[in-house]
Amino acid sequence: MTIEYTAPSDAKQAPDRQGESGELTFPSGRSVAGTVIAVLLVFFTLYFASALLVPIAAAVLLSMLLAPAVQLLERVRVPRMLASAIVVLSVVGLLGAGMIALVGPAKIWVERTAQSLQKLEQRFRATTKPIEDIKKATGVEADPPVQEVRVAGPALGDLLLSATPRVVGSMLSTTILIYFLLVAGDVFLRKLVNVIPTFRDKKRAVDITRQIETDISFYLLNFTFVNVGLGVAAAIVTALLGLPNPLLWGVLVAVLNFVPYVGAMTSMAMLAMVGLQTFDSVPQALAAPIILAGLMAISAEVVTPYVLGRGLLLNPVAIFIAIMLWGWLWGIVGVLLAVPLLASLKIICERVEPLHPIAEFLTT
């Protein structure tokens, strides 16, 4: 007996997910291999063009952060060019004054930390000395001496001096670009509208662009306010506990909190080390990092959702992957920009319909 099977009509009409050559393709017709190659080329460009792209990315994000201040000055009849100059120069002046005020205490604490590490090493050697004496008394041969090999390299001061021109040049170019972006305002949007042919598409492009700019600016501004508030709370706590240079620790906590999880752990470890160097009592030394951990938990679970809203919260797995990815691509600057860039990507994906699945994966 022969049994014949006839495929249903739906199966005959189902689209083939493979091309004629047997290559797997997406519904749009792009091949998986071509997409992978395109993604690899993007990462290659981001990595090797970091010296150019980092100032541009930082300038775009900072211009969105400072745009509300420029708009506020425009409402009181200040010309946009003058308003942009006032905002940029004010921010640069505040940052410069803060760096000048904090570089001295930071240098002192770095030297103290190096001395503390040397003391810990000496204590460790003192604890292992009785074991070596017992080995000698019992006739057990000690471990053969290990030949120490040192690789001579440039001193830290030489490295800082060699890196200073690049850092200053990057900061200067970023500042100038921020100013021009603030002055430009809607120039690029108007040019985009002129290029788009139909009125319907013009209106849709304007709506999407406005929504993206508003949401990104709202996120960056409020996220910065949350971190500044946490830094102020950390400065007050360290001052009440008797730690020296509380302003320094508040600034570091505020900056490091731009890097979720990693920044919090770094801040707590830093305050624990400072406490152990300052106080003889262990509970007193660990009071600051314990209180900071509580403040960060309140900020993450109560303040941040209330200020930003649940819709703008990001998936913790996506955050951690973004920190690793941008840290690998752009170093410490990439680590600081990882969360703002991820939030910007999520906002854009939410406003562009074909990218909605990506936004869904990035949301908590």
Secondary structure, 3 states (H helix, E strand, C coil): CCCCCCCCHHHHHCCCCECCCCCEECCCCCEHHHHHHHHHHHHHHHHHCHHHHHHHHHHHHHHHHHHHHHHHHHHCCCCHHHHHHHHHHHHHHHHHHHHHHHHHHHHHHHHHHHHHHHHHHHHHHHHHHHHHHHHHHCCCCCCCCCCCCCCCCCCHHHHHHHHHHHHHHHHHHHHHHHHHHHHHCCHHHHHHHHHCCCHHHHHHHHHHHHHHHHHHHHHHHHHHHHHHHHHHHHHHHHHHHCCCCHHHHHHHHHHHCCCCCHHHHHHHHHHHHHHHHHCCCHHHHCHHHHHHHHHHHHHHHHHHHHHHCHHHCECHHHHHHHHHHHHHHHHHHHHHHHHHHHHHHHHHHHHCHHHHHHHHHHEC
